[in-house]
Amino acid sequence: MQLFDWVILIVTLLFIVIYGAWKTKGSKNVEDFILGSNETPWHIVGLSVMATQASAITFLSTPGQAYHDGMGFVQFYFGLPIAMVVICVTFIPLYHKYKVYTAYEYLEKRFDLKTRSLAAILFLFQRGLGTGLTIYAPAIILSAILGWNLTYMNIIIGVLVIIYTFSGGTKAVNVTQKQQMFVIMSGMLITFFLILHYLPNDMTFTSALHIAGANDKMNIVNFSFDPEEKYTFWSGITGGFFLALAYFGTDQSQVGRYLSGRSVRESQMGLIMNGLLKVPMQFFILLTGVMVFVFFQFNPVPLNFNPNNKAMIEKSAYKGEYNALEQKLDDLSEDKKVINLLYIDQLNQDYDNPILRKELVALSNKEKDLRDRAKEIILKADSNSETNDKDYVFFHFILNYLPKGLIGLLLAVIISAAMSSTASGLNALASTTAIDIYKRNLKEEKSEKHYLYATKFFTLLWGIIAILFACIGTLFENLIQLVNIIGSIFYGTVLGIFLVGFYIHKVQSKAIFYSAVVSQITIFIIYYYAIYIFPSGEEKLGYLWLNFIGAMLTIVISLLLQWTIFRKQKAIME
């Protein structure tokens, strides 16, 4: 980090915070604070929806995911455009019809208070964890690589977000996310083209794709029916569809974004914009990770990207053994560079040499073996170490190969993304707590000012809770997977409640409430016995299926319970 990088980073972040607080200060009432007075145009709705989902985890973990596993993760988003259409046709018109502040208000109008409260509490629990994670994710990477104090990083990011979210509510979130998306996409585009520029002079983009393909990084679609496969076309279309339907349709952090739209049409157009752009955006971020992989075929690469592991090994009795592996990797890197250059030369002559392609695969397998042996040494030195280094890959490239100024910009990208998703989370948590829990259960009538101050208080409270979650968080295998796993555990049940509410009018409150409770407990059990207890890569069920299972369980059980209730009522009447 040079002085210029610090200037870029600090100026960018301060501009976003100060602009957001200044532009949106002075909310007059709860509607103004939570719904932004319904003044948001469709393109801001679309950008805000995209920025809410595109957290720092997206820009830290996704390139690393592609570096190790290739483009297959994009299948996770295949169901998203279909979900956007369903939400536009069904969810948005109903939310606007009932003039709700939060998605969960609708559930009381359709069912009863306890169903509304159950859905709201499930949301608060998972979104509280998720919001803490959006702070923790960039903080742990920044602290590990730059040597910054982790606790201080959590507090700084959290406080920056609280300032403008507390000040302006939904308007502040929407206004700042427009700036944040500009910073984010500018930084990623510049980085992508710089990677291509850094590749050998005689290497075209097509050649880079050939090298990636030879190493199985370009397998975009997998039509396998194996339930143990995490990312397939079928899990993306089904599990990914249900996750997107639940996230965008019932999660207040997203619902709040499009409820602030000027009209039903503006809200719908914003979501359609997200549906059209989200998959290409994720494809581009994954492709950036694949290009980082190609770049490291010609440049030195660490045995493990997490610098904490290297520092720990240097102080352990396994230093010599680890250094020996590093020397083998250096030798292997030279071999890779030679073979790759030969392969490019053949490609330039329009000949995809199968012998060289096999040699590339063999060298990649040798490198993987060295990395696996390094992980074993790291665990011998410290059994609590996190050996998975996917989240550190992109950051290693940023710090070691980008020019002055651009490092600061990319750090601003990562922190801006953290702030955008955290702000939406805090705004949604505060809105849900104030409207669905506090106001609904308050016996005496209060003024609009009172509820405005209450919502601001809950914004501050949830901001502090999110920072505390971040401070006590632990790194999971891959941060972007952890966020989606947390969502998958809870979203299916909540989505099932909403789908029954929207489409199955015969099911009443008692049946849906108990079916949701049974479904959520069942999902906890399935997750524990089919996913949690197994090491990474050995799970018996891809976590995306939890969304589908949870929703279907809620729907089927509610129908059975309602039928049973109906039979009992009929028997009594007879």
NORDA-V631794 format. One record per residue. N is the residue number from 0. PHI is phi as a letter, one per 20 degrees, with the letter a starting at -180 (* if undefined). OMEGA is omega as a letter, one per 20 degrees, with the letter a starting at -180 (NA if undefined). NEAR is the number of other C-alpha atoms within 12 Angstrom. Layout:
N,PHI,OMEGA,NEAR  N,PHI,OMEGA,NEAR
//
This chain:
0,*,r,27  1,e,a,17  2,g,a,14  3,f,r,17  4,f,r,24  5,f,r,22  6,f,r,22  7,g,a,26  8,f,a,30  9,f,a,25  10,f,a,20  11,f,a,30  12,f,r,36  13,f,r,29  14,g,a,24  15,f,a,38  16,f,a,39  17,f,r,27  18,f,a,29  19,f,a,37  20,f,a,30  21,f,a,23  22,f,a,24  23,c,a,29  24,f,r,26  25,n,r,24  26,f,a,31  27,e,a,23  28,b,a,23  29,f,r,34  30,g,r,30  31,f,a,31  32,f,a,43  33,e,a,52  34,d,a,41  35,m,a,35  36,l,a,27  37,l,a,32  38,d,a,28  39,e,r,35  40,f,a,31  41,f,a,30  42,f,r,30  43,f,r,39  44,g,a,44  45,f,r,39  46,f,a,42  47,f,r,48  48,f,r,48  49,f,a,43  50,f,r,47  51,f,a,50  52,f,a,42  53,e,a,41  54,f,r,44  55,g,r,45  56,f,r,50  57,g,a,48  58,e,r,49  59,e,a,48  60,e,a,43  61,f,r,42  62,f,r,47  63,f,r,42  64,g,r,41  65,f,r,42  66,g,a,39  67,e,a,39  68,d,r,31  69,n,a,38  70,e,a,40  71,g,a,35  72,f,a,44  73,f,r,39  74,f,r,36  75,g,a,42  76,e,a,43  77,f,a,37  78,e,a,33  79,f,a,39  80,g,r,32  81,f,r,29  82,f,r,35  83,f,r,41  84,f,a,28  85,f,a,28  86,f,a,39  87,f,a,33  88,f,a,22  89,d,a,23  90,f,a,37  91,f,r,41  92,g,a,25  93,f,r,27  94,f,r,37  95,f,r,31  96,g,a,16  97,e,r,20  98,l,a,22  99,e,r,32  100,e,r,39  101,c,a,46  102,f,a,46  103,f,r,46  104,g,a,38  105,g,a,35  106,f,r,37  107,f,r,29  108,f,a,24  109,e,a,31  110,d,r,30  111,b,a,24  112,f,a,23  113,f,r,28  114,f,r,35  115,g,a,37  116,f,r,32  117,f,r,33  118,f,a,45  119,f,a,42  120,f,r,24  121,g,r,35  122,f,a,44  123,g,a,39  124,f,a,28  125,f,a,34  126,f,r,46  127,f,r,43  128,f,a,38  129,f,a,47  130,f,r,49  131,f,a,43  132,f,r,45  133,f,r,53  134,e,a,55  135,f,a,46  136,g,r,50  137,f,a,48  138,f,a,42  139,f,r,41  140,f,r,43  141,f,a,39  142,f,a,23  143,f,a,29  144,e,a,31  145,e,r,25  146,m,r,18  147,f,r,18  148,f,a,18  149,f,a,29  150,f,r,26  151,f,r,22  152,f,r,30  153,g,a,41  154,f,a,26  155,f,a,30  156,f,a,46  157,f,a,47  158,f,r,30  159,g,a,36  160,f,a,49  161,g,a,42  162,g,a,35  163,e,r,46  164,f,r,53  165,f,a,43  166,f,a,37  167,c,r,44  168,m,a,52  169,f,r,58  170,g,a,47  171,f,r,47  172,f,a,56  173,f,a,54  174,f,a,40  175,f,a,46  176,f,r,46  177,f,r,32  178,f,a,33  179,f,r,45  180,f,r,39  181,f,r,27  182,f,a,33  183,f,a,38  184,f,r,31  185,f,a,19  186,f,a,33  187,f,r,37  188,f,r,23  189,f,a,24  190,f,a,37  191,g,a,31  192,f,r,21  193,f,r,22  194,g,r,35  195,f,r,30  196,f,a,21  197,f,r,27  198,f,r,30  199,g,a,25  200,g,a,16  201,e,a,22  202,d,r,28  203,e,r,22  204,f,r,28  205,f,r,19  206,f,r,32  207,f,r,39  208,f,r,29  209,f,r,33  210,f,r,45  211,f,r,39  212,f,r,27  213,f,r,33  214,d,r,35  215,m,r,28  216,e,a,36  217,d,r,31  218,e,a,27  219,f,a,28  220,d,r,24  221,c,a,25  222,e,a,19  223,f,r,15  224,e,a,16  225,f,a,18  226,f,r,25  227,e,r,22  228,f,a,29  229,f,a,37  230,c,r,39  231,c,r,34  232,g,a,30  233,f,r,29  234,f,r,40  235,f,a,41  236,f,a,31  237,e,a,33  238,f,r,44  239,f,r,45  240,f,a,40  241,f,r,48  242,f,r,48  243,f,r,42  244,f,r,44  245,f,a,45  246,f,a,42  247,f,a,47  248,e,a,47  249,c,r,49  250,e,a,48  251,f,r,49  252,f,r,48  253,e,a,50  254,g,r,47  255,f,r,50  256,f,a,59  257,e,r,60  258,f,r,55  259,e,a,47  260,f,a,37  261,f,a,25  262,b,r,26  263,g,a,31  264,f,r,24  265,f,r,29  266,f,a,42  267,f,a,39  268,f,r,31  269,f,r,40  270,f,r,46  271,f,r,33  272,g,r,30  273,f,r,41  274,f,a,34  275,f,a,25  276,e,a,25  277,f,a,35  278,f,r,29  279,g,r,21  280,f,r,29  281,f,r,36  282,f,a,29  283,f,r,28  284,f,r,38  285,f,r,40  286,f,r,44  287,f,r,43  288,f,r,46  289,f,r,45  290,f,r,45  291,f,r,44  292,f,r,43  293,f,r,47  294,g,a,38  295,f,r,38  296,f,a,38  297,c,a,31  298,c,a,28  299,g,a,28  300,c,r,33  301,f,r,31  302,f,r,36  303,b,a,39  304,f,a,34  305,f,a,36  306,f,r,31  307,f,a,27  308,f,r,36  309,f,a,32  310,f,r,22  311,f,r,26  312,f,a,31  313,f,a,19  314,d,a,16  315,d,r,20  316,f,a,16  317,e,a,25  318,g,a,22  319,f,a,16  320,f,a,23  321,f,r,35  322,f,r,25  323,f,r,18  324,f,r,30  325,f,r,26  326,f,r,20  327,f,r,26  328,f,r,32  329,f,r,24  330,f,r,21  331,f,r,33  332,f,r,29  333,f,r,22  334,f,r,26  335,g,a,35  336,f,a,29  337,f,a,22  338,f,r,28  339,f,r,42  340,f,r,28  341,f,a,28  342,f,r,33  343,f,r,37  344,g,r,23  345,f,r,23  346,f,r,26  347,f,r,20  348,d,r,13  349,m,r,13  350,c,r,17  351,e,a,23  352,f,a,23  353,f,r,15  354,f,r,17  355,f,r,28  356,f,r,29  357,f,r,21  358,f,r,25  359,f,r,35  360,f,r,25  361,f,r,20  362,f,r,29  363,f,r,33  364,f,r,21  365,f,r,22  366,f,r,34  367,f,r,22  368,f,r,19  369,f,r,30  370,f,r,28  371,f,r,21  372,f,r,25  373,f,r,36  374,f,r,32  375,f,r,26  376,f,r,33  377,f,r,38  378,f,r,23  379,f,r,23  380,f,r,26  381,b,a,22  382,f,r,14  383,e,a,17  384,f,r,27  385,e,a,30  386,e,r,36  387,f,a,33  388,d,a,39  389,g,a,37  390,f,a,45  391,d,a,44  392,f,a,40  393,f,a,49  394,f,r,41  395,f,r,34  396,f,a,38  397,g,a,38  398,f,a,28  399,e,a,22  400,c,r,26  401,e,a,29  402,f,r,22  403,g,a,22  404,n,a,28  405,f,r,33  406,f,r,34  407,f,r,33  408,f,a,39  409,f,r,44  410,f,r,42  411,f,r,42  412,g,a,45  413,f,a,46  414,f,r,49  415,f,r,50  416,f,r,46  417,f,a,47  418,f,a,57  419,f,a,58  420,f,r,49  421,f,r,55  422,f,r,60  423,f,r,54  424,f,a,52  425,f,r,55  426,f,a,58  427,f,r,50  428,f,r,50  429,f,a,50  430,f,a,52  431,f,r,46  432,f,a,42  433,f,a,37  434,e,a,37  435,e,a,37  436,d,a,31  437,f,a,25  438,f,a,27  439,f,a,24  440,d,r,17  441,e,a,15  442,f,a,9  443,e,a,10  444,f,r,13  445,c,a,16  446,f,r,14  447,f,r,20  448,f,a,19  449,f,a,21  450,f,r,32  451,f,r,33  452,f,r,28  453,f,r,30  454,f,r,41  455,f,r,39  456,f,r,27  457,f,r,33  458,f,r,42  459,f,a,32  460,f,a,26  461,f,r,41  462,f,r,44  463,f,r,31  464,f,r,34  465,f,r,41  466,f,r,39  467,f,r,27  468,g,a,29  469,f,a,36  470,f,a,30  471,d,a,21  472,f,r,26  473,c,a,23  474,f,r,33  475,e,a,29  476,g,a,25  477,b,a,33  478,g,a,38  479,f,r,35  480,f,a,33  481,f,r,29  482,g,a,40  483,f,r,39  484,f,r,36  485,g,r,34  486,f,a,43  487,f,a,42  488,f,a,45  489,d,a,50  490,f,a,53  491,g,a,51  492,f,a,51  493,f,r,55  494,f,r,50  495,g,r,45  496,g,a,55  497,f,a,48  498,f,r,37  499,f,r,34  500,f,a,37  501,f,a,30  502,d,a,18  503,d,a,23  504,f,a,20  505,f,a,23  506,f,a,34  507,d,a,31  508,f,a,32  509,f,a,28  510,f,a,35  511,f,a,47  512,f,a,38  513,f,r,29  514,f,r,35  515,f,r,43  516,f,r,31  517,f,a,24  518,f,a,37  519,f,r,36  520,f,r,22  521,f,r,27  522,f,r,38  523,g,a,27  524,f,r,18  525,f,r,26  526,g,a,30  527,f,a,21  528,e,a,18  529,d,a,25  530,c,a,29  531,f,a,26  532,f,a,16  533,e,r,16  534,f,a,14  535,g,r,22  536,n,a,19  537,d,a,17  538,f,a,23  539,e,a,23  540,b,r,31  541,f,a,39  542,f,r,47  543,g,a,49  544,f,r,42  545,f,r,46  546,f,a,45  547,f,a,38  548,f,a,38  549,f,a,43  550,f,a,42  551,f,r,33  552,f,a,34  553,f,a,43  554,f,a,40  555,f,a,28  556,f,r,32  557,f,r,38  558,f,r,31  559,f,r,22  560,f,r,27  561,f,r,28  562,f,r,20  563,f,r,17  564,f,r,21  565,f,r,20  566,f,r,14  567,f,r,13  568,f,r,12  569,f,r,11  570,f,r,10  571,f,a,9  572,f,a,8  573,f,NA,7
//
